[in-house]
Amino acid sequence: MAYWNKELETKPKEELQKMQLGLLRNELRTMYDSSKFIHDKMKSVGLLPEDIDSFEKFRKVPFMKKTDLRDNYPDNLFVKPYNELVRLHVSSGTTGNPTVVGYTQNDLDNWAESLDRGMVSFGMSKDDILQNFHGYGLFTGGLGVHYAAERMGVTVLPISTGNTERQIKMMQDLPITAFAGTPSYMFHIADVCDQKGIDIRRDTKVRYAIAGGEPWSESMRQKLQDRTGMRVHNCYGASEFYGPMFLECEKQSGLHIWADMAYVEVLDKNGEQCADGERGEMVVTMLKKEAFPLIRYKIGDISALTWEKCDCGRTHPRLMRISGRTDDMLIVRGVNVFPSQIEGVIGEFGFLSPFYKITLTNENFMDSMSVDVEIAEDSLTDDTVSIDRMTRAVEGRLKDVLNIKASVHLALPGSLERFEGKSRHVEDLRRYE
């Protein structure tokens, strides 16, 4: 089965947007008739599906928010009965209820189709063997990547998370050509390989990696590629969509957002549409979802969207790397700080590894922020003057970027906690009693 649909993926912008508007109207009509939640949202602003004859009109539809999903736990937003569903996934519920997502067979097919187009766009084929160390189960990453890869004929090793020794043995003993997992765990595998004297370039056949499930920076990608020889492709998605859905092509210049699958808005702080390439808050509408509606969903990610034609020839809009979230923003002494900003600074220094931890404390109601970051193996030194110079360089750069002082502590390689799934970088110990 071929997943390079040249006619669809290279349509002019005007044709793609016309198609999107038609799909929007169809989805709204279905949801208006079958979802009390969407019906009441549209009725509150006096809109009928037939009124949506432009994107400007569509922007009058009220937003969906994460709280809407939690308030309707577990299944009040489903618009299909359970006997028409074929799978359920549940997101992690770090605050309040988790999000339960239902899928029809068409939902699963569209999810796999989206990923397959992305995999083909950077060169994967049925000749590849994928070692998938995303977690299997309620998390969407493992099964999403697994079934998409199998659907296009890729051989899949469903090794899941953990047991790094076994991961490394499999990638040496079997002709594995591709990885899928979180970037932080890929770095951990690379660290253990170094300790064992294993060269991923020399001792394995791995050429590609699909990295997602957590925020990561462009500099982190470059370091991972330099260490392993793999081409590492960003993946983006959420269980509210289907799961991981959108990938970068061989050009690594943004995630291709398939215009027949999703309509993405990027809004400024006033709720106005951002210009092409301008960063703002993402709002996502899924265009073909059957079981679980997602209309103007404020996911909380900050990014930019461009309709500029990609050098690969595809014309669908591209999403730039996520630069932060509206809901993981830290406020330190009145200054807005995103962990991704700190990660970006860390990536600028070749003597640092990508493993870090941010700790927030307060004394006498004064906030303090410290950043522990591992020094790279090849930059280890017991020269205190050199260590002090490196520390001050990072502190100075952080102050330039954040406009606030952060204390930096250089840690030994391997001393910070590793995570097999999504990494957790922030510990907020502030108390205001």
C-alpha positions in Angstrom: 0.0 0.0 0.0 1.4 3.4 -1.0 1.3 6.3 1.4 2.9 9.0 -0.8 -0.3 10.6 -2.2 1.4 13.1 -4.4 -1.9 14.6 -5.8 -3.3 15.2 -2.2 0.0 16.2 -0.5 1.0 18.8 -3.2 -2.4 20.5 -3.8 -2.3 24.3 -3.9 -3.1 26.1 -0.6 -6.4 27.5 -1.9 -7.6 24.0 -2.8 -6.5 22.6 0.6 -8.3 25.4 2.5 -11.5 24.9 0.4 -11.3 21.2 1.3 -10.8 22.0 5.0 -13.8 24.3 5.1 -16.0 21.6 3.6 -14.7 19.1 6.2 -15.3 21.6 9.0 -18.9 22.1 8.0 -19.5 18.3 7.8 -17.9 17.7 11.1 -19.8 20.5 12.8 -23.1 19.2 11.3 -22.4 15.7 12.7 -21.4 17.0 16.1 -24.2 19.5 16.3 -26.7 16.7 15.8 -25.0 14.1 18.0 -23.1 16.0 20.7 -25.1 18.0 23.3 -21.8 19.6 24.3 -21.0 21.0 20.8 -24.7 21.8 20.1 -24.9 23.9 23.3 -21.6 25.6 22.5 -22.8 26.7 19.1 -26.3 27.6 20.2 -24.8 29.9 22.9 -23.4 32.1 20.1 -26.3 31.7 17.7 -24.5 29.6 15.1 -25.7 26.7 12.9 -23.3 24.5 11.0 -24.7 25.9 7.7 -23.6 29.4 8.9 -19.9 28.4 8.7 -19.1 29.6 5.2 -15.6 31.0 6.1 -12.8 30.5 8.6 -13.7 33.9 10.1 -17.2 32.6 10.9 -15.8 29.3 12.3 -13.7 31.3 14.8 -16.9 32.4 16.4 -17.4 28.9 17.7 -16.4 28.8 21.4 -13.2 27.0 22.5 -13.0 23.6 24.0 -10.5 23.4 26.9 -8.8 20.7 28.9 -11.3 21.4 31.8 -14.2 20.5 29.5 -12.6 17.1 28.9 -12.1 16.5 32.7 -15.6 17.8 33.6 -17.2 15.4 31.2 -15.2 12.4 32.5 -15.3 9.6 31.7 -17.4 9.4 28.5 -19.9 12.3 28.3 -18.2 13.7 25.2 -18.4 10.4 23.2 -20.8 10.6 20.3 -20.7 6.9 19.4 -22.0 4.0 21.5 -19.6 1.6 22.9 -20.7 -1.1 20.5 -19.3 1.0 17.7 -15.9 1.6 19.4 -12.9 -0.7 19.0 -10.5 0.9 21.5 -10.1 3.2 24.5 -7.1 5.1 25.6 -6.6 7.1 28.8 -4.2 10.0 29.3 -2.3 10.5 32.5 -4.3 12.6 35.0 -1.7 14.5 36.9 -4.4 17.0 38.0 -8.0 16.0 38.3 -9.5 13.3 36.1 -7.7 11.7 33.2 -9.0 12.0 29.7 -10.7 9.0 28.2 -10.7 8.8 24.4 -12.8 6.4 22.3 -11.9 5.3 18.8 -13.9 3.8 16.0 -12.2 1.7 13.3 -12.2 4.7 11.0 -10.5 6.8 13.7 -7.7 4.2 14.1 -7.4 4.0 10.3 -7.0 7.8 10.0 -4.5 7.9 12.8 -2.4 5.3 11.1 -2.7 7.0 7.8 -1.4 10.2 9.2 1.6 8.6 10.7 2.3 6.5 7.6 2.4 9.6 5.4 4.9 11.1 7.8 7.1 7.9 8.0 7.2 7.7 4.2 8.1 11.4 4.0 11.4 10.8 5.7 12.2 7.6 3.9 10.8 4.7 5.9 9.5 1.7 4.0 8.6 -2.0 4.4 12.4 -2.7 4.3 12.8 -1.2 7.7 12.7 -2.8 11.2 11.4 -0.6 14.0 12.4 -1.0 17.6 9.5 0.7 19.5 10.4 1.6 23.0 7.3 3.8 23.6 5.1 2.4 26.4 2.3 0.0 25.4 -1.1 0.2 27.1 -3.2 3.2 28.0 -0.6 5.6 26.6 -1.2 6.3 22.9 2.4 6.3 21.8 3.3 2.7 21.7 0.2 1.3 20.0 -0.1 4.3 17.7 3.3 4.0 16.2 3.1 0.2 16.3 0.0 -0.2 14.2 0.9 2.6 11.8 4.3 1.0 11.1 2.8 -2.5 10.6 0.1 -1.1 8.3 2.8 0.1 5.8 4.7 -3.2 6.0 7.4 -2.2 8.5 8.6 -5.0 10.8 8.0 -3.9 14.4 9.9 -5.1 17.6 7.4 -4.1 20.4 10.0 -4.0 23.1 8.3 -1.2 25.1 10.0 0.8 27.8 12.7 -0.2 30.2 15.4 -2.8 30.5 18.0 -0.8 28.7 20.4 -3.7 28.6 17.9 -5.7 26.6 17.2 -2.7 24.4 20.9 -2.5 23.4 21.2 -6.3 22.9 18.2 -6.3 20.5 19.5 -3.4 18.5 22.9 -5.2 18.1 21.6 -8.7 17.5 18.8 -7.8 15.1 19.0 -5.6 11.9 17.1 -2.8 13.6 17.0 0.3 11.3 14.7 2.7 13.2 13.8 3.7 16.7 10.7 5.2 18.2 10.5 6.7 21.7 11.2 9.7 23.9 14.3 11.7 23.1 15.5 11.6 26.7 15.4 7.8 26.7 17.3 7.8 23.4 20.0 9.8 25.1 20.1 7.4 28.0 20.5 4.5 25.6 23.4 6.4 23.9 25.0 7.0 27.4 24.9 3.3 28.3 26.2 2.4 24.8 29.2 4.7 25.5 29.8 3.1 28.8 29.9 -0.3 27.2 32.1 0.8 24.3 29.3 0.3 21.8 29.2 2.6 18.8 25.7 2.9 17.4 27.1 3.8 14.0 29.5 0.9 13.8 27.7 -1.8 15.8 24.1 -1.3 14.7 22.1 -0.6 11.5 19.9 2.1 13.0 19.5 5.0 10.6 16.3 6.8 11.7 14.5 7.7 14.9 11.0 9.0 15.7 11.2 11.1 18.8 8.2 12.5 20.7 6.1 12.3 23.9 7.9 15.2 25.6 9.2 18.6 24.8 12.7 18.8 23.4 14.8 21.3 21.5 16.5 21.6 18.2 19.9 21.7 19.9 19.0 18.4 21.7 18.2 16.9 18.3 21.6 18.0 16.9 23.5 16.5 19.8 21.6 13.2 19.5 22.3 13.0 15.8 26.0 13.8 16.3 26.4 11.1 18.9 24.5 8.3 17.2 24.6 9.0 13.4 20.8 8.7 13.3 18.5 11.2 11.6 16.0 12.0 14.4 12.5 13.2 13.3 10.2 15.1 15.6 6.7 13.6 16.3 3.8 15.5 17.6 0.3 14.6 18.8 -1.9 14.1 21.8 -4.4 11.5 22.9 -7.1 14.1 22.4 -6.3 14.1 18.7 -5.9 10.4 18.3 -2.3 10.1 19.6 1.0 10.9 18.0 0.0 12.0 14.5 2.4 14.4 12.7 6.0 13.9 11.7 8.7 15.8 10.0 9.8 14.9 6.5 13.4 14.3 5.4 14.0 18.1 5.4 13.4 18.3 9.2 11.9 21.8 8.8 8.6 21.5 10.6 5.9 18.9 11.2 3.5 18.3 8.3 0.0 18.9 9.5 -2.3 17.1 7.0 -4.9 19.6 6.0 -7.5 16.8 5.4 -7.0 15.6 9.0 -6.8 18.7 11.2 -7.4 22.5 11.1 -4.9 24.3 13.3 -5.2 27.9 14.4 -2.4 29.9 16.1 -3.7 32.8 18.2 -2.0 35.7 19.9 -2.6 36.8 23.5 -5.7 38.7 22.4 -7.2 35.7 20.6 -6.5 37.1 17.1 -5.1 35.0 14.3 -1.3 35.1 14.2 0.5 35.9 10.9 2.1 33.0 9.0 5.2 32.0 11.0 4.3 34.0 14.1 4.2 32.1 17.4 1.1 31.9 19.5 -1.2 29.5 21.3 -2.4 26.5 19.2 -6.1 25.7 18.7 -6.8 22.3 17.1 -9.9 21.0 15.3 -10.0 17.4 14.1 -11.7 17.1 10.8 -12.6 13.4 10.6 -13.0 12.2 14.2 -16.0 10.0 14.7 -16.1 8.9 18.4 -14.7 11.8 20.3 -15.2 15.4 19.0 -12.5 18.0 19.1 -13.6 21.4 18.0 -11.4 24.5 18.5 -9.5 22.7 21.3 -7.0 24.9 23.2 -4.3 22.4 23.7 -2.0 24.8 25.5 1.1 24.4 23.2 2.9 27.4 21.8 4.1 27.2 18.2 3.9 28.8 14.8 2.3 27.6 11.6 3.5 28.2 8.1 1.9 27.5 4.7 5.2 28.1 2.9 5.8 25.1 0.5 8.3 22.7 2.0 11.4 21.9 0.1 10.2 18.2 -0.1 7.4 19.4 -2.4 4.5 19.0 0.1 2.2 22.0 0.4 0.2 21.2 3.6 0.9 23.6 6.5 3.9 22.9 8.8 4.1 23.3 12.5 7.3 24.7 13.9 8.9 23.1 17.0 6.8 23.6 20.2 8.5 26.3 22.3 6.5 26.1 25.5 3.1 25.6 27.0 0.6 28.0 28.5 0.0 25.6 31.4 3.6 24.7 32.3 4.7 28.2 32.5 6.6 29.0 35.7 6.2 32.4 37.3 9.4 33.2 39.2 9.5 36.6 40.9 6.9 37.9 38.4 8.8 36.7 35.3 7.3 34.1 33.0 9.7 31.2 32.5 9.2 28.1 30.3 11.4 25.0 30.8 11.9 24.9 27.1 13.8 28.2 27.3 16.2 26.7 29.8 16.6 23.5 27.7 17.4 25.7 24.7 20.2 27.5 26.6 21.6 24.2 27.7 21.7 23.1 24.1 23.9 26.0 23.2 26.8 24.7 25.2 28.8 21.8 23.9 30.2 21.0 27.3 26.7 20.2 28.7 24.6 17.1 28.3 20.8 17.4 27.8 19.9 16.1 31.2 18.8 18.8 33.6 16.6 19.5 36.6 15.0 22.8 37.6 14.3 23.4 41.3 12.2 26.2 42.7 12.4 27.3 46.3 11.5 30.3 48.3 12.8 31.9 51.5 11.2 34.8 53.2 8.7 34.8 50.3 11.6 35.4 47.8 11.6 32.9 44.9 14.9 31.2 43.9 15.6 29.0 40.9 18.4 26.6 40.5 19.3 24.5 37.5 21.3 21.2 37.8 22.7 20.1 34.5 25.1 17.3 33.7 28.5 18.1 32.2 29.3 16.1 29.0 31.6 13.1 29.4 34.3 14.6 27.2 34.3 17.9 29.1 34.9 16.4 32.6 37.6 18.2 34.5 38.8 18.7 38.1 40.1 22.1 37.2 37.9 24.4 39.5 38.8 27.4 37.4 37.4 25.8 34.3 34.3 24.6 36.1 33.7 28.0 37.5 34.1 29.6 34.1 31.6 27.1 32.5 29.1 27.7 35.3 29.3 31.5 35.0 28.8 31.2 31.2 25.6 29.2 31.6 24.3 31.5 34.3 25.0 34.6 32.2 23.2 33.2 29.2 20.2 32.1 31.3 19.9 35.6 32.7 20.1 37.1 29.2 17.3 34.8 28.0 15.1 34.7 31.1 15.7 38.1 32.5 16.1 36.5 35.9 19.0 34.9 37.8 19.3 31.2 38.1 21.9 29.3 40.0 23.6 26.7 37.9 25.2 23.5 39.3 27.2 21.3 37.1 26.5 17.6 37.9 28.6 14.5 37.0 27.5 12.5 34.0 24.8 10.0 34.9 24.0 11.6 38.3 20.6 13.0 37.4 17.5 10.8 37.4 16.6 9.1 34.1 13.1 8.5 32.9 12.0 5.6 30.6 8.9 7.5 29.6 8.3 11.2 29.6 11.0 13.1 31.5 10.1 15.4 34.4 12.3 18.4 34.7 10.8 20.7 37.4 10.5 20.3 41.1 8.6 23.2 42.7 9.3 23.3 46.4 8.0 26.8 47.1 5.7 27.2 50.1 3.9 30.4 51.0 2.3 29.5 54.4 
